[in-house]
Amino acid sequence: MPHPNALTSLDGRFVIGHRGNAIHAPENTLESFRQAAALGVDAVELDVRLTRDGVPVVIHDPTLGRTTNRGDAVADISLARLRRADAGAMFTPNAGATFPYRGRGLTIPTLREVVDATDGLPLLIEVKVPEAGPAIVDVLAQTSATSRVVAASMQRGTILPLREASLATGASAMDVLSLWSRLIRGTLPESLPYGALCIPRLYGGLPIPVIGLARLARAAGVATHIWTVDAPQVAEHLWRSGIQGIVTNDPRTMLSVRARLAEDAAKSAR
């Protein structure tokens, strides 16, 4: 059954699994996304790059070295060669004492595989390179998944072609600066060119006034999602301040925080 797209909704508080359930499973793998879905997240976030033979694959870094047993650059190798990498090789939950997913057959998935495996769950796709854009659009069209996706990038050159392809997008860095200038001037936007404001609390070491920006975005009918938040007290503060989505490595903890906030609200209403 299709899920409502939490990524563009102003109603509710949403938990978005950053690269799946990344604190407990190898990031950006089907295992990580399945764990996040089983926990009950409202959406998952993932990163997409392009292989040498033009296949959109789900991996954050430009090279395989941090997360696998290989060191190739993603853009320099074919999908077939990429498949040889062990995507669970480097994951450790205890600072290197154990590597529970090493040798268990985890691979870097294609975008198509993630779309199919997440069964209608909304997807926040971080487009890591502009050349991946057309391939992403094609996969989403082929799988009838366009309506459950927001494509995000801080690079304006990456985002604009996706908007022209009628895909819901996040705000670029220039979009954020434009909204920030409105916040300083005290003017409300009537509309915004993006479907969601997906921003960190810090960018380049600079604190971002996320709560103020979220207020302006909401006035224009746009939801705000903050990444990456793993501290319960930070998530609680953001949710109480009107933020819609929390992008987190630790979905189980954030779901518990949200449940507690709901219980507190129910008690106050009695």
Residue pairs with C-beta under 8 A, 6 or more apart in sequence:
1 120
2 120
2 148
3 42
3 120
3 121
3 122
3 148
4 122
5 43
5 122
5 147
5 148
5 150
6 12
6 14
6 16
6 42
6 43
6 122
6 244
6 245
7 14
7 16
7 43
7 122
7 123
7 124
7 148
7 149
7 150
7 168
7 195
7 196
7 223
7 225
7 245
8 150
8 168
8 195
8 196
8 222
8 223
9 223
9 244
10 218
10 221
10 223
10 244
12 42
12 244
13 239
13 243
13 244
13 245
13 246
13 258
13 261
14 42
14 43
14 225
14 244
14 245
14 246
15 40
15 41
15 42
15 245
15 246
15 248
15 251
15 254
15 255
15 258
16 41
16 42
16 43
16 44
16 45
16 124
16 225
16 227
16 245
16 246
16 247
16 248
17 32
17 33
17 36
17 37
17 39
17 41
17 43
17 44
17 45
17 247
17 248
17 251
18 27
18 45
18 227
18 228
18 247
18 248
18 249
19 27
19 28
19 32
19 44
19 45
19 46
19 47
19 60
19 249
20 27
20 28
20 29
20 31
20 32
20 33
20 34
20 35
20 36
20 44
20 46
21 32
21 33
21 35
21 36
21 39
21 249
21 251
21 252
22 28
22 32
22 249
23 93
23 230
23 249
23 250
24 32
24 35
24 93
24 250
24 252
25 31
25 32
25 35
25 91
25 101
26 32
26 67
26 87
26 88
26 90
26 91
26 101
26 106
27 60
27 67
27 91
28 46
28 47
28 58
28 59
28 60
28 67
28 87
28 108
28 109
29 87
29 88
29 106
29 107
29 108
29 109
30 106
30 109
30 113
30 114
30 117
31 88
31 101
31 106
33 44
33 46
33 114
33 117
33 118
34 117
36 44
36 251
37 44
37 118
37 119
37 121
39 251
39 252
39 255
40 251
40 255
41 121
41 251
41 255
42 121
42 122
42 245
43 121
43 122
43 123
43 124
43 245
44 118
44 121
44 122
44 123
44 124
45 123
45 124
45 125
45 126
45 227
45 247
46 58
46 111
46 114
46 123
46 124
46 125
46 126
47 58
47 59
47 60
47 125
47 126
47 128
48 56
48 57
48 58
48 111
48 125
48 126
48 127
48 128
48 132
48 136
49 56
49 57
49 59
49 62
49 74
49 75
49 128
49 129
49 132
50 56
50 57
50 74
50 75
50 129
50 131
50 132
50 135
51 57
51 74
51 75
51 77
51 78
51 79
51 82
52 75
52 76
52 77
52 78
53 78
53 79
54 135
55 79
55 110
55 135
56 110
56 111
56 112
56 132
56 135
56 136
56 139
57 74
57 79
57 82
57 108
57 109
57 110
57 111
58 108
58 109
58 110
58 111
58 113
58 114
59 67
59 74
59 108
60 67
60 126
60 128
61 67
61 74
62 73
62 74
62 75
62 128
63 71
63 72
63 73
63 74
64 70
64 71
64 72
64 73
64 74
64 82
64 85
64 108
65 71
66 90
67 87
67 89
67 90
67 91
68 85
68 86
68 87
68 89
68 90
68 108
69 85
69 86
69 89
69 90
70 84
70 85
70 86
72 81
72 82
72 85
74 82
75 129
79 110
82 107
82 108
83 107
83 108
85 107
85 108
86 102
86 103
86 106
86 107
87 106
87 107
87 108
88 99
88 100
88 101
88 102
88 103
88 104
88 105
88 106
89 99
89 101
89 102
89 103
90 99
90 102
91 99
91 100
91 101
91 102
92 98
92 99
92 100
93 100
109 117
111 125
111 135
111 136
111 139
112 139
112 142
112 143
114 123
115 123
115 139
115 140
115 143
115 145
116 143
120 148
121 148
122 148
122 149
122 150
123 145
123 148
123 149
123 150
124 149
124 150
124 152
124 170
124 196
124 198
124 225
124 247
125 136
125 149
125 150
125 151
125 152
126 152
126 153
127 133
127 136
127 151
127 152
127 153
127 158
127 159
127 162
128 153
129 158
130 153
130 155
130 157
130 158
130 161
133 151
133 158
133 161
133 162
133 165
134 161
136 151
136 162
136 167
137 146
137 162
137 165
137 167
139 145
140 146
140 149
140 167
146 166
146 167
149 167
149 168
150 168
150 169
150 170
150 195
150 196
150 198
151 159
151 162
151 167
151 168
151 169
151 170
152 159
152 169
152 170
152 196
152 198
153 159
153 169
153 170
153 172
154 172
154 173
154 176
154 203
155 172
155 173
156 172
156 173
156 174
156 175
158 172
159 169
159 170
159 172
159 175
159 194
162 169
163 169
163 193
163 194
168 194
168 195
168 196
169 194
169 195
169 196
170 194
170 195
170 196
170 197
170 198
171 179
171 192
171 194
171 196
171 197
171 198
171 199
172 194
173 203
175 192
175 193
175 194
176 197
176 199
176 203
176 208
176 213
179 189
179 192
179 197
179 213
179 216
179 217
180 208
180 209
180 213
182 188
182 189
182 216
183 209
183 212
183 213
183 216
188 216
188 219
188 220
189 216
189 219
189 220
190 220
191 220
191 221
192 217
192 220
192 221
192 222
194 222
195 222
195 223
196 222
196 223
196 224
196 225
196 245
197 213
197 214
197 217
197 222
197 223
197 224
197 225
198 224
198 225
198 227
198 247
199 208
199 210
199 213
199 224
199 225
199 226
199 227
200 208
200 226
200 227
200 228
201 207
201 208
201 210
201 226
201 229
201 234
202 208
210 224
210 226
210 238
210 243
211 238
211 241
211 242
211 243
213 224
214 224
214 241
214 242
214 243
214 244
215 242
217 223
217 224
218 224
218 242
223 244
223 245
224 242
224 243
224 244
224 245
225 243
225 244
225 245
225 246
225 247
226 238
226 243
226 245
226 246
226 247
227 247
228 247
228 248
228 249
229 235
229 238
229 246
229 247
229 248
229 254
230 248
230 249
230 250
230 253
232 253
232 254
232 256
232 257
235 246
235 248
235 254
235 257
236 257
236 261
238 246
239 246
239 257
239 258
239 261
240 261
246 254
248 254
